[in-house]
Structure formats: C-alpha cells, structure tokens
C-alpha cells in the first residue's frame, strides 16, 4: 500500500440531493442544496391542488 493512498481523505461533495414534500397534498420532488445550508422551505406550484403551496425538506437522499 502506498503512502499517498493512506494520506488521501475521502472527498465529500459540496451539494446534496434532498426530498421536498408539499405541506398540503404530500406531492414530492427532488432538489439539490448546499451541504452546509439550512433546510429548505419554499413556495412552489402544486399540481395536485392546482395552487401554490409551501414545500418543506423532508429528508436527505444522497450526495451529488
């Protein structure tokens, strides 16, 4: 085993994929955000109720 392989750390990505869920209907979609940023909460069109509503970050899916 080489010395350089021991010294290298596993690199983490700067962005992660998160699951966004509608507060009203439960509609979901995936979105990317920075790893160090706060949890997302945004206003977006919900196709189930045909109106804008709040979407909140539900869980982290994977790193990007």
PDBQT receptor file of N, H, CA, C and O in Angstrom, charges set to zero:
ATOM      1  N   UNK A   1       0.835  -1.170   0.000  1.00  0.00    +0.000 N 
ATOM      2  CA  UNK A   1       0.000   0.000   0.000  1.00  0.00    +0.000 C 
ATOM      3  C   UNK A   1       0.888   1.244   0.000  1.00  0.00    +0.000 C 
ATOM      4  O   UNK A   1       1.860   1.335   0.750  1.00  0.00    +0.000 OA
ATOM      5  N   UNK A   2       0.540   2.168  -0.834  1.00  0.00    +0.000 N 
ATOM      6  H   UNK A   2      -0.249   2.094  -1.444  1.00  0.00    +0.000 HD
ATOM      7  CA  UNK A   2       1.343   3.381  -0.951  1.00  0.00    +0.000 C 
ATOM      8  C   UNK A   2       0.989   4.378   0.135  1.00  0.00    +0.000 C 
ATOM      9  O   UNK A   2      -0.124   4.392   0.659  1.00  0.00    +0.000 OA
ATOM     10  N   UNK A   3       1.953   5.202   0.454  1.00  0.00    +0.000 N 
ATOM     11  H   UNK A   3       2.858   5.191   0.028  1.00  0.00    +0.000 HD
ATOM     12  CA  UNK A   3       1.765   6.219   1.472  1.00  0.00    +0.000 C 
ATOM     13  C   UNK A   3       0.716   7.246   1.054  1.00  0.00    +0.000 C 
ATOM     14  O   UNK A   3      -0.029   7.747   1.897  1.00  0.00    +0.000 OA
ATOM     15  N   UNK A   4       0.649   7.566  -0.248  1.00  0.00    +0.000 N 
ATOM     16  H   UNK A   4       1.254   7.159  -0.933  1.00  0.00    +0.000 HD
ATOM     17  CA  UNK A   4      -0.314   8.567  -0.723  1.00  0.00    +0.000 C 
ATOM     18  C   UNK A   4      -1.752   8.085  -0.560  1.00  0.00    +0.000 C 
ATOM     19  O   UNK A   4      -2.640   8.897  -0.300  1.00  0.00    +0.000 OA
ATOM     20  N   UNK A   5      -2.002   6.791  -0.705  1.00  0.00    +0.000 N 
ATOM     21  H   UNK A   5      -1.281   6.132  -0.916  1.00  0.00    +0.000 HD
ATOM     22  CA  UNK A   5      -3.345   6.248  -0.534  1.00  0.00    +0.000 C 
ATOM     23  C   UNK A   5      -3.809   6.382   0.916  1.00  0.00    +0.000 C 
ATOM     24  O   UNK A   5      -4.998   6.568   1.175  1.00  0.00    +0.000 OA
ATOM     25  N   UNK A   6      -2.892   6.290   1.839  1.00  0.00    +0.000 N 
ATOM     26  H   UNK A   6      -1.926   6.139   1.629  1.00  0.00    +0.000 HD
ATOM     27  CA  UNK A   6      -3.222   6.409   3.254  1.00  0.00    +0.000 C 
ATOM     28  C   UNK A   6      -3.531   7.858   3.615  1.00  0.00    +0.000 C 
ATOM     29  O   UNK A   6      -4.417   8.119   4.429  1.00  0.00    +0.000 OA
ATOM     30  N   UNK A   7      -2.807   8.800   3.017  1.00  0.00    +0.000 N 
ATOM     31  H   UNK A   7      -2.087   8.588   2.355  1.00  0.00    +0.000 HD
ATOM     32  CA  UNK A   7      -2.943  10.205   3.365  1.00  0.00    +0.000 C 
ATOM     33  C   UNK A   7      -4.168  10.870   2.751  1.00  0.00    +0.000 C 
ATOM     34  O   UNK A   7      -4.652  11.867   3.286  1.00  0.00    +0.000 OA
ATOM     35  N   UNK A   8      -4.681  10.343   1.643  1.00  0.00    +0.000 N 
ATOM     36  H   UNK A   8      -4.287   9.533   1.208  1.00  0.00    +0.000 HD
ATOM     37  CA  UNK A   8      -5.842  10.961   0.994  1.00  0.00    +0.000 C 
ATOM     38  C   UNK A   8      -7.115  10.680   1.787  1.00  0.00    +0.000 C 
ATOM     39  O   UNK A   8      -7.371   9.546   2.191  1.00  0.00    +0.000 OA
ATOM     40  N   UNK A   9      -7.897  11.715   2.002  1.00  0.00    +0.000 N 
ATOM     41  H   UNK A   9      -7.689  12.637   1.674  1.00  0.00    +0.000 HD
ATOM     42  CA  UNK A   9      -9.192  11.560   2.657  1.00  0.00    +0.000 C 
ATOM     43  C   UNK A   9     -10.266  11.389   1.598  1.00  0.00    +0.000 C 
ATOM     44  O   UNK A   9     -10.094  11.801   0.451  1.00  0.00    +0.000 OA
ATOM     45  N   UNK A  10     -11.357  10.786   1.985  1.00  0.00    +0.000 N 
ATOM     46  H   UNK A  10     -11.497  10.451   2.917  1.00  0.00    +0.000 HD
ATOM     47  CA  UNK A  10     -12.484  10.655   1.077  1.00  0.00    +0.000 C 
ATOM     48  C   UNK A  10     -13.128  12.034   0.916  1.00  0.00    +0.000 C 
ATOM     49  O   UNK A  10     -13.452  12.687   1.909  1.00  0.00    +0.000 OA
ATOM     50  N   UNK A  11     -13.311  12.472  -0.308  1.00  0.00    +0.000 N 
ATOM     51  H   UNK A  11     -13.047  11.942  -1.115  1.00  0.00    +0.000 HD
ATOM     52  CA  UNK A  11     -13.823  13.807  -0.583  1.00  0.00    +0.000 C 
ATOM     53  C   UNK A  11     -15.351  13.799  -0.525  1.00  0.00    +0.000 C 
ATOM     54  O   UNK A  11     -16.002  12.962  -1.151  1.00  0.00    +0.000 OA
ATOM     55  N   UNK A  12     -15.910  14.737   0.231  1.00  0.00    +0.000 N 
ATOM     56  H   UNK A  12     -15.381  15.417   0.740  1.00  0.00    +0.000 HD
ATOM     57  CA  UNK A  12     -17.359  14.891   0.283  1.00  0.00    +0.000 C 
ATOM     58  C   UNK A  12     -17.769  15.951  -0.727  1.00  0.00    +0.000 C 
ATOM     59  O   UNK A  12     -17.059  16.936  -0.928  1.00  0.00    +0.000 OA
ATOM     60  N   UNK A  13     -18.897  15.750  -1.351  1.00  0.00    +0.000 N 
ATOM     61  H   UNK A  13     -19.474  14.949  -1.188  1.00  0.00    +0.000 HD
ATOM     62  CA  UNK A  13     -19.375  16.731  -2.314  1.00  0.00    +0.000 C 
ATOM     63  C   UNK A  13     -19.937  17.946  -1.581  1.00  0.00    +0.000 C 
ATOM     64  O   UNK A  13     -20.302  17.862  -0.408  1.00  0.00    +0.000 OA
ATOM     65  N   UNK A  14     -20.001  19.055  -2.274  1.00  0.00    +0.000 N 
ATOM     66  H   UNK A  14     -19.705  19.123  -3.226  1.00  0.00    +0.000 HD
ATOM     67  CA  UNK A  14     -20.499  20.292  -1.675  1.00  0.00    +0.000 C 
ATOM     68  C   UNK A  14     -22.014  20.364  -1.700  1.00  0.00    +0.000 C 
ATOM     69  O   UNK A  14     -22.609  21.156  -0.969  1.00  0.00    +0.000 OA
ATOM     70  N   UNK A  15     -22.645  19.548  -2.531  1.00  0.00    +0.000 N 
ATOM     71  H   UNK A  15     -22.161  18.905  -3.125  1.00  0.00    +0.000 HD
ATOM     72  CA  UNK A  15     -24.103  19.593  -2.678  1.00  0.00    +0.000 C 
ATOM     73  C   UNK A  15     -24.703  18.241  -2.350  1.00  0.00    +0.000 C 
ATOM     74  O   UNK A  15     -24.060  17.207  -2.528  1.00  0.00    +0.000 OA
ATOM     75  N   UNK A  16     -25.955  18.252  -1.861  1.00  0.00    +0.000 N 
ATOM     76  H   UNK A  16     -26.478  19.092  -1.716  1.00  0.00    +0.000 HD
ATOM     77  CA  UNK A  16     -26.680  17.017  -1.588  1.00  0.00    +0.000 C 
ATOM     78  C   UNK A  16     -28.074  17.096  -2.208  1.00  0.00    +0.000 C 
ATOM     79  O   UNK A  16     -28.620  18.181  -2.408  1.00  0.00    +0.000 OA
ATOM     80  N   UNK A  17     -28.630  15.935  -2.504  1.00  0.00    +0.000 N 
ATOM     81  H   UNK A  17     -28.186  15.054  -2.341  1.00  0.00    +0.000 HD
ATOM     82  CA  UNK A  17     -29.986  15.857  -3.036  1.00  0.00    +0.000 C 
ATOM     83  C   UNK A  17     -30.939  15.607  -1.870  1.00  0.00    +0.000 C 
ATOM     84  O   UNK A  17     -30.707  14.728  -1.040  1.00  0.00    +0.000 OA
ATOM     85  N   UNK A  18     -32.016  16.396  -1.822  1.00  0.00    +0.000 N 
ATOM     86  H   UNK A  18     -32.204  17.110  -2.496  1.00  0.00    +0.000 HD
ATOM     87  CA  UNK A  18     -32.995  16.267  -0.744  1.00  0.00    +0.000 C 
ATOM     88  C   UNK A  18     -34.391  16.064  -1.320  1.00  0.00    +0.000 C 
ATOM     89  O   UNK A  18     -34.664  16.446  -2.458  1.00  0.00    +0.000 OA
ATOM     90  N   UNK A  19     -35.264  15.465  -0.532  1.00  0.00    +0.000 N 
ATOM     91  H   UNK A  19     -35.042  15.154   0.392  1.00  0.00    +0.000 HD
ATOM     92  CA  UNK A  19     -36.649  15.237  -0.928  1.00  0.00    +0.000 C 
ATOM     93  C   UNK A  19     -37.507  16.370  -0.386  1.00  0.00    +0.000 C 
ATOM     94  O   UNK A  19     -37.523  16.618   0.820  1.00  0.00    +0.000 OA
ATOM     95  N   UNK A  20     -38.218  17.057  -1.272  1.00  0.00    +0.000 N 
ATOM     96  H   UNK A  20     -38.204  16.855  -2.251  1.00  0.00    +0.000 HD
ATOM     97  CA  UNK A  20     -39.119  18.144  -0.885  1.00  0.00    +0.000 C 
ATOM     98  C   UNK A  20     -40.543  17.612  -0.928  1.00  0.00    +0.000 C 
ATOM     99  O   UNK A  20     -40.924  16.909  -1.864  1.00  0.00    +0.000 OA
ATOM    100  N   UNK A  21     -41.341  17.955   0.108  1.00  0.00    +0.000 N 
ATOM    101  H   UNK A  21     -41.031  18.526   0.869  1.00  0.00    +0.000 HD
ATOM    102  CA  UNK A  21     -42.714  17.461   0.183  1.00  0.00    +0.000 C 
ATOM    103  C   UNK A  21     -43.675  18.613   0.456  1.00  0.00    +0.000 C 
ATOM    104  O   UNK A  21     -43.398  19.489   1.275  1.00  0.00    +0.000 OA
ATOM    105  N   UNK A  22     -44.813  18.597  -0.246  1.00  0.00    +0.000 N 
ATOM    106  H   UNK A  22     -45.037  17.886  -0.912  1.00  0.00    +0.000 HD
ATOM    107  CA  UNK A  22     -45.843  19.610  -0.074  1.00  0.00    +0.000 C 
ATOM    108  C   UNK A  22     -46.510  19.455   1.293  1.00  0.00    +0.000 C 
ATOM    109  O   UNK A  22     -46.801  18.342   1.731  1.00  0.00    +0.000 OA
ATOM    110  N   UNK A  23     -46.746  20.575   1.950  1.00  0.00    +0.000 N 
ATOM    111  H   UNK A  23     -46.510  21.479   1.594  1.00  0.00    +0.000 HD
ATOM    112  CA  UNK A  23     -47.413  20.565   3.254  1.00  0.00    +0.000 C 
ATOM    113  C   UNK A  23     -48.887  20.202   3.092  1.00  0.00    +0.000 C 
ATOM    114  O   UNK A  23     -49.469  19.561   3.967  1.00  0.00    +0.000 OA
ATOM    115  N   UNK A  24     -49.489  20.609   1.978  1.00  0.00    +0.000 N 
ATOM    116  H   UNK A  24     -49.016  21.130   1.267  1.00  0.00    +0.000 HD
ATOM    117  CA  UNK A  24     -50.930  20.416   1.769  1.00  0.00    +0.000 C 
ATOM    118  C   UNK A  24     -51.261  19.019   1.244  1.00  0.00    +0.000 C 
ATOM    119  O   UNK A  24     -52.049  18.299   1.858  1.00  0.00    +0.000 OA
ATOM    120  N   UNK A  25     -50.667  18.633   0.113  1.00  0.00    +0.000 N 
ATOM    121  H   UNK A  25     -50.028  19.218  -0.386  1.00  0.00    +0.000 HD
ATOM    122  CA  UNK A  25     -51.100  17.412  -0.564  1.00  0.00    +0.000 C 
ATOM    123  C   UNK A  25     -50.149  16.228  -0.440  1.00  0.00    +0.000 C 
ATOM    124  O   UNK A  25     -50.551  15.094  -0.698  1.00  0.00    +0.000 OA
ATOM    125  N   UNK A  26     -48.910  16.462  -0.056  1.00  0.00    +0.000 N 
ATOM    126  H   UNK A  26     -48.583  17.383   0.153  1.00  0.00    +0.000 HD
ATOM    127  CA  UNK A  26     -47.950  15.365   0.023  1.00  0.00    +0.000 C 
ATOM    128  C   UNK A  26     -47.185  15.129  -1.272  1.00  0.00    +0.000 C 
ATOM    129  O   UNK A  26     -46.406  14.179  -1.352  1.00  0.00    +0.000 OA
ATOM    130  N   UNK A  27     -47.383  15.968  -2.291  1.00  0.00    +0.000 N 
ATOM    131  H   UNK A  27     -48.015  16.740  -2.227  1.00  0.00    +0.000 HD
ATOM    132  CA  UNK A  27     -46.643  15.853  -3.540  1.00  0.00    +0.000 C 
ATOM    133  C   UNK A  27     -45.148  16.020  -3.253  1.00  0.00    +0.000 C 
ATOM    134  O   UNK A  27     -44.762  16.852  -2.432  1.00  0.00    +0.000 OA
ATOM    135  N   UNK A  28     -44.306  15.225  -3.931  1.00  0.00    +0.000 N 
ATOM    136  H   UNK A  28     -44.620  14.549  -4.597  1.00  0.00    +0.000 HD
ATOM    137  CA  UNK A  28     -42.876  15.240  -3.649  1.00  0.00    +0.000 C 
ATOM    138  C   UNK A  28     -42.063  15.465  -4.913  1.00  0.00    +0.000 C 
ATOM    139  O   UNK A  28     -42.492  15.107  -6.010  1.00  0.00    +0.000 OA
ATOM    140  N   UNK A  29     -40.886  16.060  -4.752  1.00  0.00    +0.000 N 
ATOM    141  H   UNK A  29     -40.538  16.351  -3.860  1.00  0.00    +0.000 HD
ATOM    142  CA  UNK A  29     -39.906  16.165  -5.824  1.00  0.00    +0.000 C 
ATOM    143  C   UNK A  29     -38.521  16.281  -5.206  1.00  0.00    +0.000 C 
ATOM    144  O   UNK A  29     -38.385  16.601  -4.025  1.00  0.00    +0.000 OA
ATOM    145  N   UNK A  30     -37.485  16.019  -6.017  1.00  0.00    +0.000 N 
ATOM    146  H   UNK A  30     -37.596  15.759  -6.976  1.00  0.00    +0.000 HD
ATOM    147  CA  UNK A  30     -36.105  16.082  -5.557  1.00  0.00    +0.000 C 
ATOM    148  C   UNK A  30     -35.494  17.424  -5.915  1.00  0.00    +0.000 C 
ATOM    149  O   UNK A  30     -35.860  18.043  -6.915  1.00  0.00    +0.000 OA
ATOM    150  N   UNK A  31     -34.549  17.869  -5.077  1.00  0.00    +0.000 N 
ATOM    151  H   UNK A  31     -34.252  17.366  -4.265  1.00  0.00    +0.000 HD
ATOM    152  CA  UNK A  31     -33.894  19.151  -5.296  1.00  0.00    +0.000 C 
ATOM    153  C   UNK A  31     -32.484  19.080  -4.716  1.00  0.00    +0.000 C 
ATOM    154  O   UNK A  31     -32.228  18.318  -3.783  1.00  0.00    +0.000 OA
ATOM    155  N   UNK A  32     -31.572  19.876  -5.270  1.00  0.00    +0.000 N 
ATOM    156  H   UNK A  32     -31.779  20.496  -6.027  1.00  0.00    +0.000 HD
ATOM    157  CA  UNK A  32     -30.217  19.947  -4.753  1.00  0.00    +0.000 C 
ATOM    158  C   UNK A  32     -30.056  21.185  -3.880  1.00  0.00    +0.000 C 
ATOM    159  O   UNK A  32     -30.642  22.234  -4.151  1.00  0.00    +0.000 OA
ATOM    160  N   UNK A  33     -29.240  21.044  -2.813  1.00  0.00    +0.000 N 
ATOM    161  H   UNK A  33     -28.764  20.193  -2.593  1.00  0.00    +0.000 HD
ATOM    162  CA  UNK A  33     -28.885  22.194  -1.978  1.00  0.00    +0.000 C 
ATOM    163  C   UNK A  33     -27.455  22.009  -1.488  1.00  0.00    +0.000 C 
ATOM    164  O   UNK A  33     -26.911  20.906  -1.535  1.00  0.00    +0.000 OA
ATOM    165  N   UNK A  34     -26.853  23.092  -1.020  1.00  0.00    +0.000 N 
ATOM    166  H   UNK A  34     -27.294  23.988  -0.982  1.00  0.00    +0.000 HD
ATOM    167  CA  UNK A  34     -25.507  23.014  -0.469  1.00  0.00    +0.000 C 
ATOM    168  C   UNK A  34     -25.529  22.227   0.829  1.00  0.00    +0.000 C 
ATOM    169  O   UNK A  34     -26.500  22.281   1.583  1.00  0.00    +0.000 OA
ATOM    170  N   UNK A  35     -24.466  21.504   1.080  1.00  0.00    +0.000 N 
ATOM    171  H   UNK A  35     -23.677  21.459   0.467  1.00  0.00    +0.000 HD
ATOM    172  CA  UNK A  35     -24.384  20.660   2.273  1.00  0.00    +0.000 C 
ATOM    173  C   UNK A  35     -24.474  21.484   3.566  1.00  0.00    +0.000 C 
ATOM    174  O   UNK A  35     -25.103  21.054   4.533  1.00  0.00    +0.000 OA
ATOM    175  N   UNK A  36     -23.856  22.651   3.582  1.00  0.00    +0.000 N 
ATOM    176  H   UNK A  36     -23.345  23.001   2.796  1.00  0.00    +0.000 HD
ATOM    177  CA  UNK A  36     -23.801  23.458   4.798  1.00  0.00    +0.000 C 
ATOM    178  C   UNK A  36     -24.981  24.415   4.955  1.00  0.00    +0.000 C 
ATOM    179  O   UNK A  36     -25.083  25.092   5.978  1.00  0.00    +0.000 OA
ATOM    180  N   UNK A  37     -25.860  24.485   3.981  1.00  0.00    +0.000 N 
ATOM    181  H   UNK A  37     -25.777  23.935   3.150  1.00  0.00    +0.000 HD
ATOM    182  CA  UNK A  37     -27.001  25.408   4.032  1.00  0.00    +0.000 C 
ATOM    183  C   UNK A  37     -28.079  24.892   4.995  1.00  0.00    +0.000 C 
ATOM    184  O   UNK A  37     -28.097  23.718   5.364  1.00  0.00    +0.000 OA
ATOM    185  N   UNK A  38     -28.967  25.796   5.384  1.00  0.00    +0.000 N 
ATOM    186  H   UNK A  38     -28.952  26.750   5.085  1.00  0.00    +0.000 HD
ATOM    187  CA  UNK A  38     -30.098  25.409   6.239  1.00  0.00    +0.000 C 
ATOM    188  C   UNK A  38     -31.091  24.577   5.440  1.00  0.00    +0.000 C 
ATOM    189  O   UNK A  38     -31.024  24.522   4.212  1.00  0.00    +0.000 OA
ATOM    190  N   UNK A  39     -32.017  23.928   6.153  1.00  0.00    +0.000 N 
ATOM    191  H   UNK A  39     -32.071  23.973   7.150  1.00  0.00    +0.000 HD
ATOM    192  CA  UNK A  39     -33.047  23.142   5.471  1.00  0.00    +0.000 C 
ATOM    193  C   UNK A  39     -33.915  24.062   4.621  1.00  0.00    +0.000 C 
ATOM    194  O   UNK A  39     -34.182  25.205   4.994  1.00  0.00    +0.000 OA
ATOM    195  N   UNK A  40     -34.353  23.546   3.471  1.00  0.00    +0.000 N 
ATOM    196  H   UNK A  40     -34.137  22.618   3.168  1.00  0.00    +0.000 HD
ATOM    197  CA  UNK A  40     -35.116  24.349   2.523  1.00  0.00    +0.000 C 
ATOM    198  C   UNK A  40     -36.599  24.397   2.876  1.00  0.00    +0.000 C 
ATOM    199  O   UNK A  40     -37.169  23.438   3.397  1.00  0.00    +0.000 OA
ATOM    200  N   UNK A  41     -37.197  25.527   2.579  1.00  0.00    +0.000 N 
ATOM    201  H   UNK A  41     -36.734  26.306   2.155  1.00  0.00    +0.000 HD
ATOM    202  CA  UNK A  41     -38.639  25.715   2.661  1.00  0.00    +0.000 C 
ATOM    203  C   UNK A  41     -38.976  26.745   1.593  1.00  0.00    +0.000 C 
ATOM    204  O   UNK A  41     -38.474  27.868   1.641  1.00  0.00    +0.000 OA
ATOM    205  N   UNK A  42     -39.819  26.383   0.630  1.00  0.00    +0.000 N 
ATOM    206  H   UNK A  42     -40.227  25.471   0.591  1.00  0.00    +0.000 HD
ATOM    207  CA  UNK A  42     -40.086  27.292  -0.477  1.00  0.00    +0.000 C 
ATOM    208  C   UNK A  42     -41.524  27.204  -0.943  1.00  0.00    +0.000 C 
ATOM    209  O   UNK A  42     -42.241  26.247  -0.650  1.00  0.00    +0.000 OA
ATOM    210  N   UNK A  43     -41.926  28.231  -1.680  1.00  0.00    +0.000 N 
ATOM    211  H   UNK A  43     -41.343  29.009  -1.918  1.00  0.00    +0.000 HD
ATOM    212  CA  UNK A  43     -43.263  28.321  -2.242  1.00  0.00    +0.000 C 
ATOM    213  C   UNK A  43     -43.183  27.878  -3.694  1.00  0.00    +0.000 C 
ATOM    214  O   UNK A  43     -42.389  28.416  -4.466  1.00  0.00    +0.000 OA
ATOM    215  N   UNK A  44     -44.013  26.884  -4.076  1.00  0.00    +0.000 N 
ATOM    216  H   UNK A  44     -44.658  26.448  -3.449  1.00  0.00    +0.000 HD
ATOM    217  CA  UNK A  44     -43.955  26.330  -5.424  1.00  0.00    +0.000 C 
ATOM    218  C   UNK A  44     -45.345  25.820  -5.822  1.00  0.00    +0.000 C 
ATOM    219  O   UNK A  44     -46.173  25.514  -4.964  1.00  0.00    +0.000 OA
ATOM    220  N   UNK A  45     -45.584  25.734  -7.116  1.00  0.00    +0.000 N 
ATOM    221  H   UNK A  45     -44.911  25.982  -7.813  1.00  0.00    +0.000 HD
ATOM    222  CA  UNK A  45     -46.867  25.269  -7.644  1.00  0.00    +0.000 C 
ATOM    223  C   UNK A  45     -47.045  23.776  -7.366  1.00  0.00    +0.000 C 
ATOM    224  O   UNK A  45     -46.159  22.976  -7.667  1.00  0.00    +0.000 OA
ATOM    225  N   UNK A  46     -48.180  23.407  -6.797  1.00  0.00    +0.000 N 
ATOM    226  H   UNK A  46     -48.900  24.057  -6.553  1.00  0.00    +0.000 HD
ATOM    227  CA  UNK A  46     -48.514  22.013  -6.509  1.00  0.00    +0.000 C 
ATOM    228  C   UNK A  46     -49.505  21.520  -7.568  1.00  0.00    +0.000 C 
ATOM    229  O   UNK A  46     -50.616  22.045  -7.648  1.00  0.00    +0.000 OA
ATOM    230  N   UNK A  47     -49.135  20.532  -8.376  1.00  0.00    +0.000 N 
ATOM    231  H   UNK A  47     -48.233  20.106  -8.311  1.00  0.00    +0.000 HD
ATOM    232  CA  UNK A  47     -50.031  20.067  -9.441  1.00  0.00    +0.000 C 
ATOM    233  C   UNK A  47     -51.278  19.330  -8.930  1.00  0.00    +0.000 C 
ATOM    234  O   UNK A  47     -52.273  19.246  -9.650  1.00  0.00    +0.000 OA
ATOM    235  N   UNK A  48     -51.244  18.803  -7.720  1.00  0.00    +0.000 N 
ATOM    236  H   UNK A  48     -50.436  18.871  -7.135  1.00  0.00    +0.000 HD
ATOM    237  CA  UNK A  48     -52.402  18.081  -7.188  1.00  0.00    +0.000 C 
ATOM    238  C   UNK A  48     -53.553  19.020  -6.853  1.00  0.00    +0.000 C 
ATOM    239  O   UNK A  48     -54.712  18.694  -7.110  1.00  0.00    +0.000 OA
ATOM    240  N   UNK A  49     -53.247  20.177  -6.285  1.00  0.00    +0.000 N 
ATOM    241  H   UNK A  49     -52.306  20.442  -6.077  1.00  0.00    +0.000 HD
ATOM    242  CA  UNK A  49     -54.313  21.109  -5.882  1.00  0.00    +0.000 C 
ATOM    243  C   UNK A  49     -54.417  22.312  -6.810  1.00  0.00    +0.000 C 
ATOM    244  O   UNK A  49     -55.291  23.159  -6.626  1.00  0.00    +0.000 OA
ATOM    245  N   UNK A  50     -53.531  22.398  -7.809  1.00  0.00    +0.000 N 
ATOM    246  H   UNK A  50     -52.821  21.709  -7.959  1.00  0.00    +0.000 HD
ATOM    247  CA  UNK A  50     -53.516  23.468  -8.815  1.00  0.00    +0.000 C 
ATOM    248  C   UNK A  50     -53.342  24.855  -8.196  1.00  0.00    +0.000 C 
ATOM    249  O   UNK A  50     -53.916  25.825  -8.690  1.00  0.00    +0.000 OA
ATOM    250  N   UNK A  51     -52.562  24.959  -7.128  1.00  0.00    +0.000 N 
ATOM    251  H   UNK A  51     -52.095  24.171  -6.727  1.00  0.00    +0.000 HD
ATOM    252  CA  UNK A  51     -52.267  26.230  -6.464  1.00  0.00    +0.000 C 
ATOM    253  C   UNK A  51     -50.835  26.194  -5.949  1.00  0.00    +0.000 C 
ATOM    254  O   UNK A  51     -50.203  25.138  -5.906  1.00  0.00    +0.000 OA
ATOM    255  N   UNK A  52     -50.333  27.365  -5.558  1.00  0.00    +0.000 N 
ATOM    256  H   UNK A  52     -50.847  28.223  -5.593  1.00  0.00    +0.000 HD
ATOM    257  CA  UNK A  52     -49.035  27.418  -4.926  1.00  0.00    +0.000 C 
ATOM    258  C   UNK A  52     -49.174  27.055  -3.450  1.00  0.00    +0.000 C 
ATOM    259  O   UNK A  52     -50.149  27.435  -2.802  1.00  0.00    +0.000 OA
ATOM    260  N   UNK A  53     -48.204  26.325  -2.927  1.00  0.00    +0.000 N 
ATOM    261  H   UNK A  53     -47.412  26.016  -3.454  1.00  0.00    +0.000 HD
ATOM    262  CA  UNK A  53     -48.197  25.992  -1.507  1.00  0.00    +0.000 C 
ATOM    263  C   UNK A  53     -46.754  25.840  -1.035  1.00  0.00    +0.000 C 
ATOM    264  O   UNK A  53     -45.820  25.900  -1.834  1.00  0.00    +0.000 OA
ATOM    265  N   UNK A  54     -46.588  25.645   0.250  1.00  0.00    +0.000 N 
ATOM    266  H   UNK A  54     -47.348  25.596   0.898  1.00  0.00    +0.000 HD
ATOM    267  CA  UNK A  54     -45.259  25.534   0.849  1.00  0.00    +0.000 C 
ATOM    268  C   UNK A  54     -44.745  24.104   0.715  1.00  0.00    +0.000 C 
ATOM    269  O   UNK A  54     -45.468  23.141   0.968  1.00  0.00    +0.000 OA
ATOM    270  N   UNK A  55     -43.495  23.989   0.317  1.00  0.00    +0.000 N 
ATOM    271  H   UNK A  55     -42.907  24.771   0.112  1.00  0.00    +0.000 HD
ATOM    272  CA  UNK A  55     -42.787  22.711   0.281  1.00  0.00    +0.000 C 
ATOM    273  C   UNK A  55     -41.694  22.760   1.333  1.00  0.00    +0.000 C 
ATOM    274  O   UNK A  55     -40.984  23.759   1.446  1.00  0.00    +0.000 OA
ATOM    275  N   UNK A  56     -41.552  21.687   2.106  1.00  0.00    +0.000 N 
ATOM    276  H   UNK A  56     -42.129  20.875   2.014  1.00  0.00    +0.000 HD
ATOM    277  CA  UNK A  56     -40.511  21.596   3.124  1.00  0.00    +0.000 C 
ATOM    278  C   UNK A  56     -39.606  20.410   2.828  1.00  0.00    +0.000 C 
ATOM    279  O   UNK A  56     -40.034  19.394   2.281  1.00  0.00    +0.000 OA
ATOM    280  N   UNK A  57     -38.353  20.568   3.202  1.00  0.00    +0.000 N 
ATOM    281  H   UNK A  57     -38.005  21.394   3.646  1.00  0.00    +0.000 HD
ATOM    282  CA  UNK A  57     -37.399  19.480   3.034  1.00  0.00    +0.000 C 
ATOM    283  C   UNK A  57     -37.747  18.369   4.007  1.00  0.00    +0.000 C 
ATOM    284  O   UNK A  57     -37.871  18.594   5.211  1.00  0.00    +0.000 OA
ATOM    285  N   UNK A  58     -37.902  17.165   3.470  1.00  0.00    +0.000 N 
ATOM    286  H   UNK A  58     -37.801  16.982   2.492  1.00  0.00    +0.000 HD
ATOM    287  CA  UNK A  58     -38.269  16.035   4.330  1.00  0.00    +0.000 C 
ATOM    288  C   UNK A  58     -37.072  15.200   4.739  1.00  0.00    +0.000 C 
ATOM    289  O   UNK A  58     -36.891  14.915   5.923  1.00  0.00    +0.000 OA
ATOM    290  N   UNK A  59     -36.235  14.794   3.755  1.00  0.00    +0.000 N 
ATOM    291  H   UNK A  59     -36.382  15.026   2.793  1.00  0.00    +0.000 HD
ATOM    292  CA  UNK A  59     -35.063  14.008   4.113  1.00  0.00    +0.000 C 
ATOM    293  C   UNK A  59     -33.973  14.119   3.054  1.00  0.00    +0.000 C 
ATOM    294  O   UNK A  59     -34.222  14.514   1.915  1.00  0.00    +0.000 OA
ATOM    295  N   UNK A  60     -32.785  13.767   3.453  1.00  0.00    +0.000 N 
ATOM    296  H   UNK A  60     -32.582  13.445   4.378  1.00  0.00    +0.000 HD
ATOM    297  CA  UNK A  60     -31.625  13.760   2.565  1.00  0.00    +0.000 C 
ATOM    298  C   UNK A  60     -31.628  12.440   1.803  1.00  0.00    +0.000 C 
ATOM    299  O   UNK A  60     -31.799  11.376   2.399  1.00  0.00    +0.000 OA
ATOM    300  N   UNK A  61     -31.438  12.507   0.482  1.00  0.00    +0.000 N 
ATOM    301  H   UNK A  61     -31.299  13.371  -0.002  1.00  0.00    +0.000 HD
ATOM    302  CA  UNK A  61     -31.447  11.301  -0.338  1.00  0.00    +0.000 C 
ATOM    303  C   UNK A  61     -30.026  10.798  -0.572  1.00  0.00    +0.000 C 
ATOM    304  O   UNK A  61     -29.717   9.650  -0.254  1.00  0.00    +0.000 OA
ATOM    305  N   UNK A  62     -29.160  11.644  -1.123  1.00  0.00    +0.000 N 
ATOM    306  H   UNK A  62     -29.411  12.577  -1.382  1.00  0.00    +0.000 HD
ATOM    307  CA  UNK A  62     -27.779  11.233  -1.391  1.00  0.00    +0.000 C 
ATOM    308  C   UNK A  62     -26.927  12.458  -1.657  1.00  0.00    +0.000 C 
ATOM    309  O   UNK A  62     -27.441  13.565  -1.825  1.00  0.00    +0.000 OA
ATOM    310  N   UNK A  63     -25.606  12.247  -1.694  1.00  0.00    +0.000 N 
ATOM    311  H   UNK A  63     -25.189  11.348  -1.558  1.00  0.00    +0.000 HD
ATOM    312  CA  UNK A  63     -24.722  13.342  -2.055  1.00  0.00    +0.000 C 
ATOM    313  C   UNK A  63     -24.618  13.400  -3.570  1.00  0.00    +0.000 C 
ATOM    314  O   UNK A  63     -24.795  12.392  -4.253  1.00  0.00    +0.000 OA
ATOM    315  N   UNK A  64     -24.333  14.575  -4.086  1.00  0.00    +0.000 N 
ATOM    316  H   UNK A  64     -24.189  15.395  -3.531  1.00  0.00    +0.000 HD
ATOM    317  CA  UNK A  64     -24.312  14.757  -5.541  1.00  0.00    +0.000 C 
ATOM    318  C   UNK A  64     -22.891  14.917  -6.031  1.00  0.00    +0.000 C 
ATOM    319  O   UNK A  64     -22.667  15.082  -7.230  1.00  0.00    +0.000 OA
TER     320      UNK A  64
